Amino acid sequence: MMNCWKTVNINKEFGLNRLYLMSFLTGLLSFLLLYLPFSMFHGTHDMKDHGFLPLLVILFFLPSMHRLMHILPLILFYKRLRVNFKFRKRVIPTFTYQCKSKLSKQTSIMMALAPTLFITIPALIMACVFPKYYAYLILFASVNIGISFSDYLYLNYFARAPRKCIIENAKEGYDILVQQREA
């Protein structure tokens, strides 16, 4: 039998407006802290400019890519999940997912870290390799870091959870469950 160790709902705990503000500030700060060292590293390389429209298109699809990266570890670990795809305001493609099985602590940590491992780090590596596009790649990585702010909050709870816990996807957040001790 399982007992609920903690129910985690960061929207309720911090508030949606505060999360958006902290996410924006985290993305902005990460851009400021990343741009300076990369610009010093690359020096006076010519920058390729393809205009504002390609940048806007890439940033438009970044939240969907971020969600797909959350789903990738679940697929790799053969977890059953349900994905609902829809258009928000008839224009913005979005989808939600819910894992039908309970997750281990390690799988939950991997799921929370996946966008950082599969989007942010490759973008930073590519910013080193392709000096003509480093500003775009750093902007891409910084926006993803900002989007990942809530993931880092969940990661904090997952890391502090007991070692043998099971994490279940609840309606508004996550339930961290532990095995009940026999009396």
Backbone hydrogen bonds, N-H to C=O, Kabsch-Sander energy under -0.5 kcal/mol:
donor,donor_aa,acceptor,acceptor_aa,energy
3,N,178,V,-3.0
5,W,3,N,-0.7
5,W,176,I,-3.2
6,K,176,I,-1.4
8,V,6,K,-0.5
8,V,174,Y,-3.5
9,N,7,T,-0.6
13,E,9,N,-2.2
14,F,10,I,-2.8
15,G,10,I,-0.7
15,G,11,N,-1.3
19,L,15,G,-2.1
20,Y,16,L,-2.4
21,L,17,N,-2.4
22,M,18,R,-2.8
23,S,19,L,-2.5
24,F,20,Y,-2.5
25,L,21,L,-2.6
26,T,22,M,-2.4
27,G,23,S,-2.3
28,L,24,F,-2.5
29,L,25,L,-2.7
30,S,26,T,-2.4
31,F,27,G,-1.9
32,L,28,L,-2.3
33,L,29,L,-2.6
34,L,30,S,-1.9
35,Y,31,F,-2.7
36,L,32,L,-1.1
38,F,34,L,-1.7
39,S,35,Y,-2.7
40,M,36,L,-2.0
41,F,37,P,-2.3
42,H,38,F,-2.4
43,G,39,S,-1.3
45,H,42,H,-0.8
48,K,132,K,-2.1
50,H,48,K,-0.5
55,L,51,G,-0.6
56,L,52,F,-2.4
57,V,53,L,-2.4
58,I,54,P,-2.3
59,L,55,L,-2.4
60,F,56,L,-1.7
61,F,57,V,-1.7
62,L,58,I,-0.8
65,M,61,F,-2.1
66,H,62,L,-2.7
67,R,63,P,-2.0
68,L,64,S,-2.3
69,M,65,M,-1.9
70,H,66,H,-1.0
70,H,67,R,-0.5
71,I,67,R,-1.5
72,L,68,L,-1.8
74,L,70,H,-0.6
75,I,71,I,-2.1
76,L,72,L,-2.6
77,F,73,P,-2.0
78,Y,75,I,-1.5
79,K,74,L,-3.0
82,R,98,Q,-2.7
84,N,96,T,-2.9
85,F,83,V,-0.5
86,K,94,T,-3.2
88,R,86,K,-0.5
88,R,92,I,-3.3
90,R,87,F,-0.7
91,V,88,R,-1.5
92,I,88,R,-2.2
94,T,86,K,-3.0
96,T,84,N,-2.3
98,Q,82,R,-2.2
100,K,80,R,-2.7
101,S,80,R,-0.9
103,L,167,I,-2.9
105,K,165,C,-0.7
108,S,104,S,-2.1
109,I,105,K,-2.2
110,M,106,Q,-2.4
111,M,107,T,-2.4
112,A,108,S,-2.1
113,L,109,I,-2.0
114,A,110,M,-1.3
116,T,113,L,-0.5
117,L,113,L,-2.5
118,F,114,A,-2.8
119,I,115,P,-1.7
120,T,115,P,-1.5
121,I,116,T,-2.4
123,A,119,I,-1.9
124,L,120,T,-2.2
125,I,121,I,-2.3
126,M,122,P,-2.6
127,A,123,A,-1.7
128,C,124,L,-1.1
129,V,125,I,-1.9
130,F,126,M,-3.0
133,Y,130,F,-1.4
134,Y,131,P,-0.6
137,L,133,Y,-2.3
138,I,134,Y,-2.4
139,L,135,A,-2.0
140,F,136,Y,-2.5
141,A,137,L,-2.5
142,S,138,I,-2.6
143,V,139,L,-2.4
144,N,140,F,-1.9
145,I,141,A,-2.1
146,G,142,S,-2.2
147,I,143,V,-2.4
148,S,144,N,-2.0
149,F,146,G,-1.2
150,S,147,I,-0.6
152,Y,148,S,-2.1
153,L,149,F,-1.6
154,Y,150,S,-2.2
155,L,151,D,-2.6
156,N,152,Y,-1.8
157,Y,153,L,-1.5
158,F,154,Y,-2.6
159,A,155,L,-2.7
160,R,156,N,-1.4
161,A,157,Y,-0.7
161,A,158,F,-0.7
165,C,162,P,-1.3
166,I,177,L,-2.7
167,I,103,L,-3.6
168,E,166,I,-0.5
168,E,175,D,-2.9
170,A,168,E,-0.8
170,A,173,G,-1.7
174,Y,8,V,-2.5
175,D,168,E,-2.8
176,I,6,K,-3.3
177,L,166,I,-3.5
177,L,175,D,-0.7
178,V,3,N,-2.8
180,Q,1,M,-3.2
